Amino acid sequence: MATTNLNICMDKEVKEQAEMIFSELGLNMTTAINMFLRATIHECGIPFSLKLEVPNAETIAAIEEGRRIASDSSIKGYTSMEKLKEALEV
């Protein structure tokens, strides 16, 4: 397979942010662009949405509440499911 260079101009911040996301996905810029172009050809259009899962506000609030509860020594904790079920009377 013959290769060729592709030179594109983009905003520096856009490039840096995209590289960070691609890195988290285990990709580099060249691989990500090649994936996009091949999928574009296959689909004859914009092919897919590839994103990291970002928690919404409700999930973030639940995580923060869980951390608060876990670090609060005044809240009763249980060392086994059996003890929890006992306390819940189930």
N, C-alpha and C positions, 0 to 999 in steps of 0.2 A: 504494500500500500504506500503510495507516494504521499508525502506530507507537504504542507505549505504553512507559512506563517500568516497570522491574522493580527493586524495591529488595530487596536481600537482606542479611542480616547474616552475617558469617563472621569467623573468627579473623584478626587482622591479619597474622600470620606466614604463614598459609595463602594469603591474598590476595597477599602480596608474593612468595612462592615461585612461585605460579601465574603471576603477571605476568612474572616472570623467564623462565620456561619458554616462555610464549606469545610473549614478545618474541624469544627465540631461534628460534622457529618462524615468525616474521614476522607474528604475530597480536597483537591487543589483547584485553582482557578481553571487550568487547562482541561482537566477532567470534567469539571462542572459545565464548562461551555460546550465541550464535545458531547456530553450527555444531552444537553439542551438541543443542540443542532441535530443530532441523530433522531431524537424523539420528535422534533419539529418535522423532519422529513417523513418519518413514519406516520405521524398523525395528520400531516398536511395542514398544520396550524400550531398554535401555542399548545404544548402537549400536556403539561402537568403543573401541579402545585407542590413544591418541595419545601417544607418548613419544619422548624423545630417546634415542639409543643411548648407553648407558653401558657402558664396557668392564668385563668381569668380572675377578676377581683374577688369573686366568691370563694374560689379555691385558695387564693392567697390568704384571705381572711381565716379560712378553716385551718390552714397550715399554721398560721400565727397563733390561733386559739389552741391548737394541739400542743405547740411548743410551750405556750404559757401554762397550760394545765400540767404538762410533763415536768416543768421546773418548779411548780408550786407544791411545796412540801405539806401544805395544809389540806390538799386534796387526797382523798383515800385512793390507794392503788392496790392492785391485786397481782399476785405472783403466779396465778394459774387460772385457767378457764373455769375450773371447778369452783374455786373460791369466788370468782365473779358471778357465776350462775347461782351460787348459794346466796350471795348478797342480793341478787336480783329476784331470788325465789323462783327460779325456773328449773 
